[in-house]
Every structure is written in structure tokens, then in C-alpha cells.
Amino acid sequence: MTHPAHSTPGTGGRCPVATPLYGPQLDGDGLPALYEELRREHGPVAPVTIAPGIEAWLVLGHRELLRLTREEQDFSHDPRRWSLLREGRVPPDSPIMPMVGWRPALLFADGQQHRRMRAAVSDALARINGHELRRSVRATAERLIASFADRREADLVPHYARKLPMMVITGLLGLDDRTGQQLVQAIAGMVAANADSVNAGKRMGAILLALIEEKRRTPGNDVTSALLHHPAELTDEEVLHNLVVMFVAGNQTTVNWIATTLRILLCDPAFRSSLTGGHLSVDDALDVVLWRFPPTQNFPARYATRDLRFGGQDIRAGDMLLLGLAGANQDPEILPADGIPVIGNRSHLAFGAGPHTCPAQDPARLITRTAVDTIRHRLPDLELAVPESELAWIKSPWSKGLAALPVRFTDPQLPSVRTPASSSISQSGERS
């Protein structure tokens, strides 16, 4: 791929360096400023690198991102169109391959094939009983809070935000807690974009394949069984890779959404006061996070199907384009003059747009809302245990999430702890 600002070899022109979106210098706290710097220098579409020697375009404009997600005739989801991959310029063990390598899943399909798989995924998610899911999330949250309540301190990332979605989502998929933890570790390694990402991807595949084989033999009241027995007749391989997409998109995103919402409540007294006083709802708080700190910052990928002019840049057929969800949410062209999103406005792009809009946003919101609401009521005097400036962020080109959120409290308000069962999150309104 040759960025338009870059000269082709032998022309004698200057070749500016594309901005890296990887490496130890990647600071989640500094990402918003980086996006604005890219916008000033390049406009709504900016040249970046996502691994050594791997160039792509980061789409930062709100209008441009809508076009990118809606016009499949110009922008395909199929990475087999990617010119760098076709030309053998991406090492097989590249840390980005687990995220952008082709899979037989809805995320990598266009047209009819995408609609077929999305129908199965959407129907499986729609069968989740929301009342049962809410009760299970609340019970799981209370059990986690009880596990650290006596210490009067906790790190809410590993002790709460990271555990709760994993316990809930793995239950929805039909996994037990122990195997669910192994799956979470494997997926975390895969999306970290480091030297172990490929091996982590293999561990993840083995866990899910064993789950599929079990649910073929003994169907349950879970999402995996629903996919396996849907009229779309997905193959085992398609079920496996759609489960990967669902878990990767659902778990870490929900972890980040919970932790970031709690951070704002702990660090912004005016916001916390508005929420406590009833001027804002928890859903309002969740939407502010989706606008200002979307859990998924950048999302791979689309591939140009032809040469075209896009966002002021000359895009070549086979170029990779990344969905700059956080950058597009900051686009000055769609924000009010003060740059602050209007409360209640949900035109953000945190869940993507177009035919591939996230199909799991309703259960994700329910899980996050219940997690935040439960800890607010059980730990009413919760406060940050370190200065806000000392909070650390994970290093990832895709996610913006806290690495830690240490807190302290003095007066936990705990009920009698219920034991949540994974099977209580039933489908079709029935208890399993």
C-alpha cells in the first residue's frame, strides 16, 4: 500500500512517516489528543501503522465513517482483498493477524453471506430473557462485591469489571466458570497484539471447538446451542468463529464500558452529583462514556474494492481502512459548539453503523447498567484510592480500557448473597 502523501519508490519524493497505533508509547489517556492531531494534519482520513511495516488508513470523520460502514460495494469486510496480505507482506505470525485474519464469521462477510450469519447471531441473542439476565448480573455483582467488601478496598478492574462480564457471557455461551476464565485469558492474549497473540488465538479456538462438540451432543438453553440449531444451518466452523466475534466484541468492550463509567463517577464530582440527584440516569452516564470514551477505540477493518477518492485521500484498491470510532465521535462537524454531546443523543458510533452495527448492544447495555447501578448502591461511599493522574491504561490499538481502578470504601451495604447460576440466564423466557 502506498499512502497518497508517500512517494512511490524511485520518484525521489519525500515520504512522511505514518503515525504508529501500537507499541509501549501508546497511552490510552493521550489517544483523544492523538486523534485531533491526526485530524489537523491529514483531515478525516489519516495514514497510520498498526504493526511494524503494516500501513492502514484511520477514518476519523463521522460522515466518512458512516459511508465506510454503509457502502459495501466500495468497502468490503473480506480481508482476503487486503493488498499487503495478497502480496505476502504480512508475516504469518504478525500480532495483528488474530484480529484481521479472515474467518468464516459475520464480521468478515458481505452481502447475503453476512445477512445469513447475522440472522443466526441476532436471533440467538434475541432469545436471551432480559429479566433473567438482569437478575443474574445483579446476583453476580453482589457476590463479587461481597468477596472484597471486608477489605474495604479493591481494584475494580480485576476484581469486578473484568470478572463480571466474563461470568455472565460465558454462562450465556454455555461454558462453566473455569473454562470461561481460560477463554477470557486466551482472548485477552489474542487482542493484545503482541508476540503471543497467535498462540493465544489457537488456545481460544480449541476451547470453543470443544464447547461446540459438547453442544452438538447435548444441546442446552444457551447461545451456542441456538446457533448450532438455527435454520441458517451454520457449520461448526462458522459457529466457532461467530462465537469468537461475539466474545471478543462483547467481553472486553463491556469490561471497558463498566470500568470507564465507574472512573467518571469517581473522578467527576459534578457528574456524580447529577446522577445521585436524579438529574441524570445511569443510561445517560453510559451514553456519555460511549461518546467521550468508547470502549472500542478503533475497529478493523474494511478493504477498498477499487481506487477512489475518500476523505481527501487517494485510496487504492486493497487498502485497509480502520474504523476510528473514538475519533469520529470527536468530529467537530457533528458536535455542538462547546464540543460536549447532548445528553440523550445516541448518534455516536461506539457500536459501529450500517449493516454491521453491533447486534449485542442491548444485552451489553443491560449488563453494564446493572453492574454500575449495583455497585453504586452497595458501596455508596466508594472513592478513588489514588490520584486520577496515576491511573494506567492498557496498551492496545483497538481498546481504551483501564489497567487498574483502585478504590476504597467504609460502609458496604450488602444483602444476603445469592449464588448466581449460569443456567438462570435462560432463553425463550424459560428457566433452564
Buried (B, 14 or more C-beta within 10 A) or exposed (E): BBBBBBBEEEEEEEEEEBBBBBEEEBEBEEBBEBBBEBBEEBBBBBBBBBBEEBBBBBBBBBBBBBBBBBBBEBBBBBBEBBBBBEEEBBBEEBBBBBBBBBBBBBBBBBEEBBEBBBBBBEBBBEBBBEEBBBBBBBBBBBBBBBBBBEEEEBBBBEBBBBBBBBBBBBBBBBBEEEBBBBBBBBBBBBBBBBEEBBBBBEBBBEBBBEBBEBBBEEBBBBBBBBBBBBEBEBEBEBBBBBBBBBBBBBBBBBBBBBBBBBBBBBBBEEBBEBBEEEEBBBBBBBBBBBBBBBBBBBBBBBBBBEEBEBBEBEBBEBBBBBBBBBBBBBBEEBBEEEEEBEBEEEEBBBBBBBBBEBBBBBBBBBBBBBBBBBBBBBBEEBEBBEEEEEBBBBBBBBBBBBBBBBBBBEEBEEEEBBEBEBBBBBBEEEEB
